[in-house]
């Protein structure tokens, strides 16, 4: 099978397979309470726009946590009314 059909990337110099690297899961919290989960797959663009609708008040805290296929995790938090 060709690289294009399998979507497996190969390093052209070493011929080693390059593992897929994309966000798999996003968790959204409002004031520490889980309000949404997104299971993301490799079909999502490199720089996607992902949004959810929640009812929140000024000062409420929204946190987004995410994990990827390489086991990396990160998170960010903002208070409503503090952002752009």
N, CA, C and O atoms as a GROMACS GRO file, in nm:
protein
  336
    1UNK      N    1   0.084  -0.119   0.000
    1UNK     CA    2   0.000   0.000   0.000
    1UNK      C    3   0.088   0.124   0.000
    1UNK      O    4   0.196   0.126   0.058
    2UNK      N    5   0.039   0.224  -0.064
    2UNK     CA    6   0.116   0.348  -0.070
    2UNK      C    7   0.097   0.428   0.059
    2UNK      O    8   0.002   0.407   0.134
    3UNK      N    9   0.191   0.519   0.083
    3UNK     CA   10   0.184   0.606   0.201
    3UNK      C   11   0.055   0.685   0.200
    3UNK      O   12  -0.005   0.706   0.306
    4UNK      N   13   0.012   0.728   0.084
    4UNK     CA   14  -0.109   0.810   0.072
    4UNK      C   15  -0.232   0.733   0.118
    4UNK      O   16  -0.319   0.790   0.185
    5UNK      N   17  -0.242   0.606   0.084
    5UNK     CA   18  -0.361   0.528   0.120
    5UNK      C   19  -0.365   0.492   0.267
    5UNK      O   20  -0.473   0.488   0.326
    6UNK      N   21  -0.249   0.465   0.327
    6UNK     CA   22  -0.248   0.422   0.467
    6UNK      C   23  -0.241   0.540   0.563
    6UNK      O   24  -0.269   0.524   0.682
    7UNK      N   25  -0.204   0.656   0.513
    7UNK     CA   26  -0.187   0.777   0.592
    7UNK      C   27  -0.074   0.762   0.695
    7UNK      O   28  -0.067   0.840   0.789
    8UNK      N   29   0.012   0.665   0.678
    8UNK     CA   30   0.128   0.650   0.763
    8UNK      C   31   0.242   0.725   0.696
    8UNK      O   32   0.277   0.700   0.581
    9UNK      N   33   0.300   0.819   0.772
    9UNK     CA   34   0.412   0.895   0.716
    9UNK      C   35   0.541   0.819   0.741
    9UNK      O   36   0.557   0.750   0.842
   10UNK      N   37   0.633   0.832   0.646
   10UNK     CA   38   0.761   0.765   0.654
   10UNK      C   39   0.871   0.869   0.636
   10UNK      O   40   0.865   0.953   0.546
   11UNK      N   41   0.973   0.863   0.723
   11UNK     CA   42   1.088   0.950   0.710
   11UNK      C   43   1.162   0.909   0.583
   11UNK      O   44   1.208   0.795   0.573
   12UNK      N   45   1.174   0.998   0.484
   12UNK     CA   46   1.235   0.960   0.357
   12UNK      C   47   1.383   0.923   0.369
   12UNK      O   48   1.435   0.851   0.284
   13UNK      N   49   1.451   0.972   0.472
   13UNK     CA   50   1.594   0.941   0.487
   13UNK      C   51   1.617   0.808   0.556
   13UNK      O   52   1.706   0.733   0.517
   14UNK      N   53   1.537   0.777   0.658
   14UNK     CA   54   1.560   0.654   0.736
   14UNK      C   55   1.460   0.544   0.703
   14UNK      O   56   1.481   0.429   0.740
   15UNK      N   57   1.351   0.578   0.634
   15UNK     CA   58   1.242   0.486   0.601
   15UNK      C   59   1.167   0.438   0.726
   15UNK      O   60   1.090   0.342   0.718
   16UNK      N   61   1.189   0.504   0.840
   16UNK     CA   62   1.117   0.469   0.962
   16UNK      C   63   0.980   0.534   0.960
   16UNK      O   64   0.963   0.646   0.911
   17UNK      N   65   0.883   0.462   1.014
   17UNK     CA   66   0.747   0.517   1.022
   17UNK      C   67   0.743   0.628   1.126
   17UNK      O   68   0.803   0.617   1.233
   18UNK      N   69   0.671   0.734   1.094
   18UNK     CA   70   0.652   0.847   1.185
   18UNK      C   71   0.516   0.828   1.251
   18UNK      O   72   0.415   0.822   1.182
   19UNK      N   73   0.512   0.817   1.384
   19UNK     CA   74   0.383   0.793   1.450
   19UNK      C   75   0.287   0.910   1.433
   19UNK      O   76   0.328   1.026   1.426
   20UNK      N   77   0.159   0.878   1.425
   20UNK     CA   78   0.056   0.981   1.416
   20UNK      C   79   0.061   1.067   1.541
   20UNK      O   80   0.084   1.016   1.651
   21UNK      N   81   0.039   1.198   1.524
   21UNK     CA   82   0.041   1.289   1.638
   21UNK      C   83  -0.074   1.387   1.624
   21UNK      O   84  -0.068   1.480   1.543
   22UNK      N   85  -0.179   1.364   1.702
   22UNK     CA   86  -0.295   1.453   1.700
   22UNK      C   87  -0.367   1.445   1.834
   22UNK      O   88  -0.351   1.349   1.908
   23UNK      N   89  -0.446   1.548   1.862
   23UNK     CA   90  -0.524   1.550   1.986
   23UNK      C   91  -0.633   1.443   1.977
   23UNK      O   92  -0.703   1.433   1.876
   24UNK      N   93  -0.646   1.364   2.083
   24UNK     CA   94  -0.747   1.258   2.087
   24UNK      C   95  -0.869   1.296   2.170
   24UNK      O   96  -0.981   1.260   2.136
   25UNK      N   97  -0.847   1.369   2.278
   25UNK     CA   98  -0.958   1.397   2.369
   25UNK      C   99  -0.945   1.538   2.423
   25UNK      O  100  -0.836   1.584   2.457
   26UNK      N  101  -1.059   1.608   2.430
   26UNK     CA  102  -1.067   1.739   2.492
   26UNK      C  103  -1.177   1.733   2.597
   26UNK      O  104  -1.285   1.680   2.572
   27UNK      N  105  -1.148   1.789   2.714
   27UNK     CA  106  -1.246   1.793   2.822
   27UNK      C  107  -1.266   1.940   2.861
   27UNK      O  108  -1.169   2.012   2.884
   28UNK      N  109  -1.392   1.982   2.868
   28UNK     CA  110  -1.427   2.119   2.900
   28UNK      C  111  -1.493   2.122   3.038
   28UNK      O  112  -1.584   2.044   3.065
   29UNK      N  113  -1.445   2.211   3.125
   29UNK     CA  114  -1.500   2.224   3.260
   29UNK      C  115  -1.544   2.368   3.285
   29UNK      O  116  -1.479   2.463   3.240
   30UNK      N  117  -1.653   2.383   3.357
   30UNK     CA  118  -1.702   2.513   3.401
   30UNK      C  119  -1.700   2.512   3.553
   30UNK      O  120  -1.774   2.436   3.615
   31UNK      N  121  -1.618   2.596   3.612
   31UNK     CA  122  -1.603   2.601   3.759
   31UNK      C  123  -1.573   2.463   3.817
   31UNK      O  124  -1.624   2.427   3.923
   32UNK      N  125  -1.489   2.387   3.747
   32UNK     CA  126  -1.447   2.256   3.794
   32UNK      C  127  -1.542   2.142   3.762
   32UNK      O  128  -1.512   2.027   3.794
   33UNK      N  129  -1.657   2.171   3.700
   33UNK     CA  130  -1.754   2.067   3.666
   33UNK      C  131  -1.747   2.038   3.517
   33UNK      O  132  -1.754   2.130   3.434
   34UNK      N  133  -1.732   1.911   3.483
   34UNK     CA  134  -1.723   1.870   3.343
   34UNK      C  135  -1.854   1.903   3.270
   34UNK      O  136  -1.961   1.862   3.314
   35UNK      N  137  -1.843   1.976   3.160
   35UNK     CA  138  -1.963   2.013   3.084
   35UNK      C  139  -1.964   1.957   2.942
   35UNK      O  140  -2.069   1.952   2.879
   36UNK      N  141  -1.848   1.914   2.891
   36UNK     CA  142  -1.844   1.858   2.756
   36UNK      C  143  -1.714   1.780   2.737
   36UNK      O  144  -1.611   1.811   2.797
   37UNK      N  145  -1.722   1.677   2.652
   37UNK     CA  146  -1.606   1.598   2.613
   37UNK      C  147  -1.608   1.586   2.462
   37UNK      O  148  -1.713   1.562   2.402
   38UNK      N  149  -1.492   1.603   2.400
   38UNK     CA  150  -1.480   1.584   2.255
   38UNK      C  151  -1.377   1.476   2.230
   38UNK      O  152  -1.261   1.489   2.269
   39UNK      N  153  -1.420   1.368   2.164
   39UNK     CA  154  -1.327   1.266   2.118
   39UNK      C  155  -1.289   1.303   1.975
   39UNK      O  156  -1.372   1.299   1.884
   40UNK      N  157  -1.164   1.340   1.957
   40UNK     CA  158  -1.116   1.395   1.831
   40UNK      C  159  -1.036   1.289   1.757
   40UNK      O  160  -0.965   1.211   1.820
   41UNK      N  161  -1.048   1.285   1.626
   41UNK     CA  162  -0.974   1.188   1.546
   41UNK      C  163  -0.877   1.255   1.452
   41UNK      O  164  -0.865   1.377   1.449
   42UNK      N  165  -0.806   1.174   1.376
   42UNK     CA  166  -0.703   1.225   1.287
   42UNK      C  167  -0.760   1.301   1.168
   42UNK      O  168  -0.683   1.363   1.094
   43UNK      N  169  -0.890   1.299   1.147
   43UNK     CA  170  -0.950   1.372   1.036
   43UNK      C  171  -0.968   1.520   1.061
   43UNK      O  172  -1.014   1.592   0.973
   44UNK      N  173  -0.932   1.567   1.181
   44UNK     CA  174  -0.946   1.708   1.215
   44UNK      C  175  -0.825   1.784   1.162
   44UNK      O  176  -0.714   1.731   1.162
   45UNK      N  177  -0.845   1.908   1.117
   45UNK     CA  178  -0.737   1.986   1.060
   45UNK      C  179  -0.627   2.016   1.163
   45UNK      O  180  -0.647   1.997   1.283
   46UNK      N  181  -0.513   2.061   1.114
   46UNK     CA  182  -0.398   2.090   1.199
   46UNK      C  183  -0.428   2.201   1.300
   46UNK      O  184  -0.377   2.197   1.412
   47UNK      N  185  -0.507   2.298   1.263
   47UNK     CA  186  -0.538   2.412   1.350
   47UNK      C  187  -0.690   2.432   1.352
   47UNK      O  188  -0.740   2.530   1.297
   48UNK      N  189  -0.764   2.340   1.417
   48UNK     CA  190  -0.910   2.346   1.411
   48UNK      C  191  -0.968   2.453   1.504
   48UNK      O  192  -0.904   2.496   1.600
   49UNK      N  193  -1.089   2.493   1.474
   49UNK     CA  194  -1.167   2.578   1.564
   49UNK      C  195  -1.274   2.488   1.625
   49UNK      O  196  -1.362   2.438   1.555
   50UNK      N  197  -1.266   2.468   1.755
   50UNK     CA  198  -1.361   2.383   1.826
   50UNK      C  199  -1.432   2.470   1.928
   50UNK      O  200  -1.367   2.540   2.006
   51UNK      N  201  -1.564   2.468   1.927
   51UNK     CA  202  -1.637   2.552   2.022
   51UNK      C  203  -1.750   2.472   2.086
   51UNK      O  204  -1.800   2.374   2.031
   52UNK      N  205  -1.788   2.519   2.204
   52UNK     CA  206  -1.905   2.464   2.275
   52UNK      C  207  -1.984   2.583   2.327
   52UNK      O  208  -1.930   2.693   2.341
   53UNK      N  209  -2.111   2.562   2.355
   53UNK     CA  210  -2.195   2.666   2.414
   53UNK      C  211  -2.225   2.627   2.557
   53UNK      O  212  -2.269   2.515   2.586
   54UNK      N  213  -2.201   2.722   2.647
   54UNK     CA  214  -2.230   2.699   2.788
   54UNK      C  215  -2.294   2.825   2.846
   54UNK      O  216  -2.274   2.935   2.794
   55UNK      N  217  -2.371   2.806   2.951
   55UNK     CA  218  -2.424   2.921   3.024
   55UNK      C  219  -2.327   2.951   3.136
   55UNK      O  220  -2.302   2.868   3.223
   56UNK      N  221  -2.273   3.072   3.133
   56UNK     CA  222  -2.175   3.110   3.234
   56UNK      C  223  -2.195   3.256   3.271
   56UNK      O  224  -2.256   3.333   3.197
   57UNK      N  225  -2.143   3.292   3.385
   57UNK     CA  226  -2.151   3.429   3.434
   57UNK      C  227  -2.011   3.489   3.440
   57UNK      O  228  -1.912   3.417   3.444
   58UNK      N  229  -2.004   3.621   3.442
   58UNK     CA  230  -1.876   3.689   3.454
   58UNK      C  231  -1.803   3.635   3.578
   58UNK      O  232  -1.861   3.623   3.686
   59UNK      N  233  -1.678   3.602   3.558
   59UNK     CA  234  -1.597   3.549   3.668
   59UNK      C  235  -1.594   3.397   3.675
   59UNK      O  236  -1.505   3.341   3.739
   60UNK      N  237  -1.690   3.329   3.610
   60UNK     CA  238  -1.686   3.182   3.606
   60UNK      C  239  -1.557   3.139   3.535
   60UNK      O  240  -1.507   3.210   3.448
   61UNK      N  241  -1.506   3.024   3.573
   61UNK     CA  242  -1.381   2.974   3.515
   61UNK      C  243  -1.410   2.859   3.418
   61UNK      O  244  -1.478   2.762   3.452
   62UNK      N  245  -1.355   2.873   3.298
   62UNK     CA  246  -1.365   2.769   3.196
   62UNK      C  247  -1.226   2.710   3.177
   62UNK      O  248  -1.130   2.782   3.151
   63UNK      N  249  -1.219   2.578   3.190
   63UNK     CA  250  -1.091   2.508   3.171
   63UNK      C  251  -1.107   2.408   3.057
   63UNK      O  252  -1.210   2.341   3.045
   64UNK      N  253  -1.003   2.399   2.973
   64UNK     CA  254  -0.999   2.300   2.866
   64UNK      C  255  -0.873   2.217   2.888
   64UNK      O  256  -0.762   2.270   2.900
   65UNK      N  257  -0.891   2.085   2.892
   65UNK     CA  258  -0.778   1.992   2.905
   65UNK      C  259  -0.776   1.905   2.780
   65UNK      O  260  -0.882   1.870   2.728
   66UNK      N  261  -0.657   1.869   2.734
   66UNK     CA  262  -0.650   1.783   2.616
   66UNK      C  263  -0.532   1.687   2.626
   66UNK      O  264  -0.434   1.712   2.696
   67UNK      N  265  -0.546   1.575   2.554
   67UNK     CA  266  -0.439   1.474   2.548
   67UNK      C  267  -0.425   1.429   2.403
   67UNK      O  268  -0.521   1.434   2.326
   68UNK      N  269  -0.304   1.385   2.368
   68UNK     CA  270  -0.279   1.346   2.230
   68UNK      C  271  -0.231   1.202   2.218
   68UNK      O  272  -0.219   1.130   2.318
   69UNK      N  273  -0.204   1.161   2.096
   69UNK     CA  274  -0.167   1.023   2.068
   69UNK      C  275  -0.028   0.985   2.118
   69UNK      O  276   0.006   0.867   2.124
   70UNK      N  277   0.054   1.084   2.155
   70UNK     CA  278   0.187   1.056   2.207
   70UNK      C  279   0.190   1.058   2.360
   70UNK      O  280   0.296   1.049   2.421
   71UNK      N  281   0.071   1.071   2.422
   71UNK     CA  282   0.061   1.071   2.567
   71UNK      C  283   0.084   1.208   2.630
   71UNK      O  284   0.087   1.220   2.753
   72UNK      N  285   0.100   1.309   2.548
   72UNK     CA  286   0.119   1.444   2.601
   72UNK      C  287  -0.016   1.501   2.644
   72UNK      O  288  -0.119   1.472   2.583
   73UNK      N  289  -0.013   1.583   2.750
   73UNK     CA  290  -0.136   1.645   2.802
   73UNK      C  291  -0.107   1.792   2.830
   73UNK      O  292   0.007   1.830   2.859
   74UNK      N  293  -0.210   1.872   2.823
   74UNK     CA  294  -0.198   2.013   2.857
   74UNK      C  295  -0.335   2.066   2.893
   74UNK      O  296  -0.436   1.997   2.875
   75UNK      N  297  -0.340   2.188   2.943
   75UNK     CA  298  -0.467   2.249   2.980
   75UNK      C  299  -0.450   2.400   2.982
   75UNK      O  300  -0.338   2.451   2.990
   76UNK      N  301  -0.561   2.468   2.975
   76UNK     CA  302  -0.564   2.613   2.990
   76UNK      C  303  -0.694   2.652   3.058
   76UNK      O  304  -0.794   2.582   3.047
   77UNK      N  305  -0.692   2.764   3.127
   77UNK     CA  306  -0.810   2.810   3.200
   77UNK      C  307  -0.822   2.961   3.186
   77UNK      O  308  -0.721   3.032   3.181
   78UNK      N  309  -0.945   3.009   3.178
   78UNK     CA  310  -0.970   3.152   3.169
   78UNK      C  311  -1.099   3.183   3.246
   78UNK      O  312  -1.191   3.101   3.252
   79UNK      N  313  -1.104   3.301   3.305
   79UNK     CA  314  -1.225   3.347   3.372
   79UNK      C  315  -1.308   3.424   3.270
   79UNK      O  316  -1.255   3.505   3.194
   80UNK      N  317  -1.438   3.399   3.267
   80UNK     CA  318  -1.530   3.469   3.175
   80UNK      C  319  -1.519   3.619   3.202
   80UNK      O  320  -1.528   3.663   3.317
   81UNK      N  321  -1.501   3.695   3.096
   81UNK     CA  322  -1.488   3.839   3.109
   81UNK      C  323  -1.344   3.885   3.107
   81UNK      O  324  -1.317   4.004   3.093
   82UNK      N  325  -1.248   3.789   3.122
   82UNK     CA  326  -1.107   3.824   3.119
   82UNK      C  327  -1.048   3.818   2.978
   82UNK      O  328  -0.945   3.879   2.951
   83UNK      N  329  -1.114   3.744   2.888
   83UNK     CA  330  -1.059   3.722   2.754
   83UNK      C  331  -1.101   3.829   2.657
   83UNK      O  332  -1.166   3.927   2.692
   84UNK      N  333  -1.062   3.808   2.533
   84UNK     CA  334  -1.092   3.904   2.426
   84UNK      C  335  -1.238   3.899   2.388
   84UNK      O  336  -1.280   3.973   2.299
   0.00000   0.00000   0.00000
